[in-house]
Amino acid sequence: MNKKLIIEAKNVPPSRPRFEVLGVFNPAVVKFGQGYVMLARVAEAVVQDEPGQFLVPVLSETGGMEIVKLGKNDPAYDFSDPRLIKNHDHSYLTSISHLRVARSQDGEHFTFDEGGIIAPEGIYERYGIEDARITKIGMTFYITYTAVSDCGINVRLMSTTDFTDFTKRGNIFHSDNKDCVIFPKKIRGKYYALHRPSLSHFGKLDMWTAESPNLVDWGNHKIVPAARIEYAPSARIGAGAVPLLTPRGWLTVYHSADTFDRYHLAAMLLDKRDPNKVLMKSIRPLVEPTEPYEKEGFVNNVVFTCGLTQEKDTLSIYYGVCDQNVALCRMSLADVFANMAEV
């Protein structure tokens, strides 16, 4: 296993005046042309330059950027979480995210496009868009991403053929939902996806499958209970990178987090013809915070993947660290399977 930090937020400029970049993380990566393309999440906050006020960026109803001012001493708001300002009636994110396009020839050194910004828009994206995953089907790249607003957390879909022009296709799952990845090939004549309903008063935060005839209309939702890890406490799991088809089945790298928001990555092998069936899964963490840049940052002890590529027997796992920077972990396919046992 070979880990390295490849993108630091401090080296990425903000998209507009009076804003600062808090994090560049959770990247989707795919092979494109003779190189690679990345869609990275860029989280920006308003520079806090008004004493006594917390300034929150929100997309306005007219499409511009609105700055909401909240009194820091207002007892109606809980400011203890650096990511979220909580209120019994109306909560806010402390930053707003967009997606930014970067390109690389070697899959390690990325350069961001000049003006290559996919910005939030519309009522479902008022608090930002996050955590893209890229699935290539034919000559089209289908991108699932999470949109946050006062309408909830929604999975949305867009597509592109050149990573210059993007077509947004709207919501594809009910709210609240996230961590959606679409399989790159039809299975038994249908498209499949993994997703994670985000709120439940009874069930756990587990991974589910869904089927679609056209990538827009999804149904036949089924839980994947065997995906839950057994070697460590887990409060929630969610799909990470787009599944990779191997001779043994669909290899899926995903995340698990405990009640203290400590993350690690795991892997599972799904049946080629029935992705609801788990054949193998990790018996210990595949990637966990061990390096200083994985342990300390905007949010400590977070490793979160949205991108995976393969070159012969080598896997490249792209992942966000501490909701702040981007890291790359390379390992052999054999090493992944060596860390798995049959279910």
C-alpha positions as CSV (number, residue, x, y, z in Angstrom):
1,M,0.0,0.0,0.0
2,N,1.3,3.4,-1.0
3,K,-0.4,6.6,0.3
4,K,0.3,10.2,-0.5
5,L,-1.4,13.6,-0.2
6,I,-1.9,15.0,-3.8
7,I,-4.1,18.1,-3.4
8,E,-4.2,20.6,-0.6
9,A,-7.0,23.1,-0.1
10,K,-4.5,25.9,0.6
11,N,-3.3,25.8,-3.0
12,V,-6.8,26.2,-4.6
13,P,-8.2,29.7,-5.0
14,P,-11.8,30.6,-4.0
15,S,-14.4,31.0,-6.7
16,R,-15.4,34.6,-5.7
17,P,-14.3,37.6,-3.6
18,R,-14.9,37.6,0.2
19,F,-14.8,33.7,0.2
20,E,-12.2,31.3,1.4
21,V,-11.6,27.7,0.5
22,L,-12.1,25.4,3.5
23,G,-11.6,22.1,1.7
24,V,-11.0,20.4,-1.6
25,F,-12.0,16.7,-1.0
26,N,-14.1,13.7,-1.8
27,P,-13.1,13.5,-5.5
28,A,-14.5,11.4,-8.3
29,V,-11.9,10.3,-10.8
30,V,-12.3,8.6,-14.2
31,K,-10.1,7.8,-17.2
32,F,-10.7,10.2,-20.0
33,G,-8.9,10.4,-23.3
34,Q,-5.2,9.9,-22.7
35,G,-5.4,10.9,-19.1
36,Y,-7.7,11.4,-16.1
37,V,-10.5,13.8,-15.0
38,M,-11.4,14.6,-11.5
39,L,-14.5,16.3,-10.1
40,A,-13.5,17.5,-6.7
41,R,-15.8,19.0,-4.1
42,V,-14.7,22.5,-3.1
43,A,-16.2,23.8,0.1
44,E,-16.1,27.6,0.5
45,A,-17.1,29.8,3.4
46,V,-17.6,33.6,3.8
47,V,-14.6,35.3,5.5
48,Q,-15.9,35.9,9.0
49,D,-15.2,39.7,9.2
50,E,-18.2,40.9,11.1
51,P,-17.8,40.7,14.9
52,G,-20.7,39.0,16.7
53,Q,-22.1,37.6,13.5
54,F,-21.7,34.2,11.8
55,L,-21.9,34.7,8.1
56,V,-23.5,31.8,6.2
57,P,-23.5,31.5,2.3
58,V,-26.8,30.4,0.7
59,L,-27.9,30.4,-2.9
60,S,-30.7,32.9,-3.2
61,E,-34.1,32.3,-4.9
62,T,-32.9,34.4,-7.8
63,G,-29.7,32.4,-8.3
64,G,-27.2,34.8,-6.7
65,M,-25.2,34.3,-3.5
66,E,-26.9,35.4,-0.3
67,I,-25.1,35.9,3.0
68,V,-27.3,35.0,6.0
69,K,-26.2,36.7,9.3
70,L,-26.7,34.7,12.5
71,G,-25.9,36.2,15.9
72,K,-23.2,34.1,17.6
73,N,-24.8,34.5,21.0
74,D,-28.3,33.6,19.7
75,P,-29.4,30.7,22.0
76,A,-31.6,29.4,19.2
77,Y,-28.6,28.2,17.2
78,D,-26.0,25.6,18.1
79,F,-22.5,26.5,16.6
80,S,-20.6,23.6,18.1
81,D,-20.3,21.6,14.8
82,P,-17.8,23.3,12.4
83,R,-19.9,21.9,9.5
84,L,-23.5,22.6,10.6
85,I,-25.3,25.3,12.5
86,K,-28.3,23.6,14.1
87,N,-31.7,25.1,14.9
88,H,-34.9,23.3,15.8
89,D,-36.6,24.9,12.8
90,H,-34.0,25.8,10.2
91,S,-30.4,24.6,10.1
92,Y,-27.5,25.8,7.9
93,L,-24.2,24.5,6.5
94,T,-21.3,26.7,7.5
95,S,-19.9,26.5,3.9
96,I,-21.3,26.0,0.4
97,S,-19.8,23.5,-2.0
98,H,-19.5,23.3,-5.7
99,L,-17.7,20.8,-8.0
100,R,-14.5,21.7,-9.8
101,V,-12.9,20.0,-12.8
102,A,-9.2,19.0,-12.8
103,R,-7.2,17.0,-15.3
104,S,-4.1,14.8,-15.1
105,Q,-1.9,12.8,-17.4
106,D,-0.5,10.4,-14.8
107,G,-3.5,10.1,-12.4
108,E,-1.5,11.8,-9.6
109,H,-0.6,15.4,-10.6
110,F,-3.9,17.3,-11.3
111,T,-4.4,20.8,-12.7
112,F,-7.7,22.5,-12.2
113,D,-9.4,23.9,-15.3
114,E,-9.6,27.7,-15.6
115,G,-13.2,28.4,-14.8
116,G,-14.1,24.7,-14.6
117,I,-16.7,25.1,-12.0
118,I,-20.0,23.3,-11.7
119,A,-22.0,25.6,-9.5
120,P,-25.2,24.9,-7.4
121,E,-28.4,26.2,-8.9
122,G,-32.1,25.9,-8.2
123,I,-34.1,25.2,-5.0
124,Y,-32.7,21.7,-4.4
125,E,-29.0,23.0,-4.4
126,R,-29.3,26.1,-2.3
127,Y,-26.8,24.9,0.3
128,G,-24.4,23.4,-2.2
129,I,-23.6,20.3,-4.2
130,E,-21.2,17.6,-3.0
131,D,-19.5,14.2,-3.5
132,A,-19.8,13.4,-7.2
133,R,-19.4,9.9,-8.6
134,I,-18.7,9.3,-12.3
135,T,-20.0,6.3,-14.3
136,K,-19.1,5.8,-17.9
137,I,-21.8,4.1,-20.0
138,G,-21.1,4.1,-23.7
139,M,-19.5,7.4,-24.6
140,T,-21.5,9.3,-21.9
141,F,-20.4,10.0,-18.3
142,Y,-23.2,10.0,-15.8
143,I,-22.5,11.9,-12.6
144,T,-24.5,11.3,-9.4
145,Y,-24.1,13.9,-6.7
146,T,-25.6,15.1,-3.4
147,A,-27.6,18.3,-3.3
148,V,-28.4,20.0,0.0
149,S,-31.0,22.6,0.7
150,D,-34.0,23.4,2.9
151,C,-35.8,20.8,0.7
152,G,-33.5,18.1,2.3
153,I,-30.6,16.0,1.0
154,N,-31.2,14.8,-2.6
155,V,-29.4,12.6,-5.1
156,R,-29.2,14.3,-8.4
157,L,-27.9,13.3,-11.9
158,M,-26.1,15.1,-14.6
159,S,-24.2,14.0,-17.7
160,T,-21.4,15.0,-20.0
161,T,-19.4,13.7,-22.9
162,D,-16.4,16.2,-22.6
163,F,-16.3,17.5,-19.0
164,T,-16.8,20.9,-20.4
165,D,-20.5,21.0,-20.9
166,F,-22.8,19.4,-18.3
167,T,-26.5,18.6,-18.5
168,K,-28.4,18.4,-15.1
169,R,-31.2,15.9,-15.2
170,G,-32.8,16.5,-11.8
171,N,-33.5,14.4,-8.7
172,I,-33.5,10.6,-9.1
173,F,-34.1,9.4,-5.5
174,H,-36.5,10.5,-2.7
175,S,-35.2,12.8,0.0
176,D,-33.3,12.3,2.2
177,N,-30.7,10.2,0.4
178,K,-27.0,10.2,-0.6
179,D,-23.9,8.1,-1.4
180,C,-25.4,7.0,-4.8
181,V,-23.2,5.2,-7.3
182,I,-24.4,3.7,-10.7
183,F,-23.0,0.5,-12.0
184,P,-21.2,0.9,-15.3
185,K,-22.9,-2.0,-17.1
186,K,-26.5,-3.2,-17.2
187,I,-27.2,-6.3,-15.1
188,R,-30.0,-8.6,-16.4
189,G,-31.1,-5.8,-18.7
190,K,-31.4,-3.1,-16.1
191,Y,-29.3,-0.4,-14.7
192,Y,-28.4,-0.8,-11.0
193,A,-27.3,1.7,-8.3
194,L,-26.2,1.6,-4.7
195,H,-27.6,4.4,-2.4
196,R,-28.1,5.2,1.2
197,P,-31.3,6.6,2.7
198,S,-30.1,9.2,5.3
199,L,-32.8,9.4,8.0
200,S,-34.6,6.7,9.9
201,H,-36.2,6.5,13.3
202,F,-36.0,2.7,13.3
203,G,-33.6,1.2,10.7
204,K,-29.8,1.6,10.5
205,L,-28.1,3.8,8.0
206,D,-27.4,1.0,5.5
207,M,-26.7,0.6,1.9
208,W,-29.5,-0.3,-0.6
209,T,-29.7,-1.3,-4.3
210,A,-32.2,0.1,-6.8
211,E,-33.0,-0.8,-10.5
212,S,-33.9,1.5,-13.4
213,P,-34.7,1.0,-17.1
214,N,-33.4,4.5,-18.1
215,L,-31.1,5.9,-15.3
216,V,-33.8,8.4,-14.2
217,D,-36.7,6.3,-12.9
218,W,-35.6,4.0,-10.0
219,G,-37.4,1.4,-8.1
220,N,-37.3,-2.1,-6.5
221,H,-35.2,-0.8,-3.7
222,K,-33.6,-3.5,-1.5
223,I,-31.4,-3.3,1.5
224,V,-27.9,-4.9,1.4
225,P,-27.7,-6.0,5.1
226,A,-24.6,-8.1,4.5
227,A,-22.6,-5.0,3.5
228,R,-22.4,-3.8,7.1
229,I,-19.0,-4.4,8.6
230,E,-18.6,-6.8,11.6
231,Y,-15.1,-6.2,12.8
232,A,-15.7,-2.7,14.3
233,P,-18.6,-0.6,15.6
234,S,-20.4,1.2,12.7
235,A,-23.1,3.8,12.9
236,R,-23.4,4.1,9.1
237,I,-22.1,2.9,5.9
238,G,-22.3,4.2,2.3
239,A,-21.2,3.5,-1.2
240,G,-17.9,5.1,-2.2
241,A,-16.5,4.6,-5.6
242,V,-18.3,3.2,-8.7
243,P,-18.2,-0.6,-8.5
244,L,-15.4,-2.2,-10.6
245,L,-16.2,-5.4,-12.5
246,T,-13.6,-8.1,-11.9
247,P,-13.6,-11.8,-13.0
248,R,-14.9,-12.7,-9.5
249,G,-17.7,-10.1,-9.3
250,W,-18.3,-6.4,-8.6
251,L,-15.6,-4.9,-6.3
252,T,-17.0,-2.0,-4.3
253,V,-15.0,0.2,-2.0
254,Y,-17.1,2.0,0.6
255,H,-17.0,3.8,3.9
256,S,-18.0,3.1,7.5
257,A,-18.2,5.6,10.3
258,D,-18.7,5.1,14.0
259,T,-20.7,7.2,16.4
260,F,-17.7,9.5,16.9
261,D,-17.5,10.2,13.1
262,R,-14.3,8.2,12.7
263,Y,-14.2,6.9,9.2
264,H,-12.4,4.1,7.4
265,L,-12.7,2.3,4.0
266,A,-13.7,-1.3,3.4
267,A,-14.4,-3.4,0.4
268,M,-17.0,-6.0,-0.6
269,L,-17.5,-8.3,-3.6
270,L,-21.0,-8.4,-5.1
271,D,-22.4,-11.1,-7.3
272,K,-22.1,-10.3,-11.1
273,R,-25.8,-11.0,-11.7
274,D,-27.2,-10.0,-8.4
275,P,-25.6,-6.9,-6.8
276,N,-27.8,-7.3,-3.7
277,K,-25.8,-10.5,-2.9
278,V,-22.5,-10.0,-1.0
279,L,-20.0,-12.7,-1.7
280,M,-17.0,-11.4,0.2
281,K,-16.1,-8.4,2.4
282,S,-13.3,-6.9,4.4
283,I,-12.2,-8.5,7.6
284,R,-10.4,-5.4,8.8
285,P,-10.1,-1.8,7.5
286,L,-8.8,-1.4,3.9
287,V,-7.8,2.2,4.4
288,E,-7.9,3.9,7.8
289,P,-6.4,7.2,9.2
290,T,-2.8,6.5,10.0
291,E,-1.0,9.5,8.5
292,P,-1.0,13.0,10.0
293,Y,-3.0,14.4,7.1
294,E,-5.6,11.7,7.6
295,K,-5.9,12.3,11.3
296,E,-6.0,16.0,11.7
297,G,-7.8,18.7,9.6
298,F,-11.1,20.4,9.4
299,V,-12.8,17.2,10.7
300,N,-10.4,14.7,12.2
301,N,-10.1,11.0,11.3
302,V,-12.0,11.1,8.0
303,V,-11.2,9.1,4.9
304,F,-13.9,9.2,2.3
305,T,-13.7,7.8,-1.3
306,C,-15.7,8.7,-4.4
307,G,-13.2,7.6,-7.0
308,L,-11.4,4.4,-8.1
309,T,-9.3,3.5,-11.2
310,Q,-7.5,0.4,-12.2
311,E,-4.3,-0.1,-14.2
312,K,-3.7,-3.8,-14.7
313,D,-3.4,-5.2,-11.1
314,T,-3.1,-1.8,-9.4
315,L,-6.0,0.1,-7.9
316,S,-5.8,3.8,-7.3
317,I,-8.2,4.9,-4.6
318,Y,-8.8,8.6,-4.5
319,Y,-10.2,9.9,-1.2
320,G,-10.9,13.0,0.8
321,V,-9.0,13.4,4.1
322,C,-10.5,15.3,7.1
323,D,-12.9,17.2,4.8
324,Q,-10.0,19.3,3.7
325,N,-7.6,17.7,1.2
326,V,-7.2,14.9,-1.3
327,A,-5.1,11.8,-1.0
328,L,-4.3,8.8,-3.2
329,C,-3.8,5.2,-2.1
330,R,-2.4,2.6,-4.5
331,M,-2.6,-1.1,-3.8
332,S,-2.8,-4.3,-5.7
333,L,-6.0,-6.1,-6.4
334,A,-4.5,-9.1,-4.7
335,D,-4.0,-7.1,-1.5
336,V,-7.7,-6.1,-1.5
337,F,-8.8,-9.7,-1.8
338,A,-6.3,-10.8,0.8
339,N,-8.2,-8.6,3.3
340,M,-11.6,-10.2,2.5
341,A,-13.4,-13.3,3.6
342,E,-16.5,-15.1,2.2
343,V,-19.8,-14.1,3.7
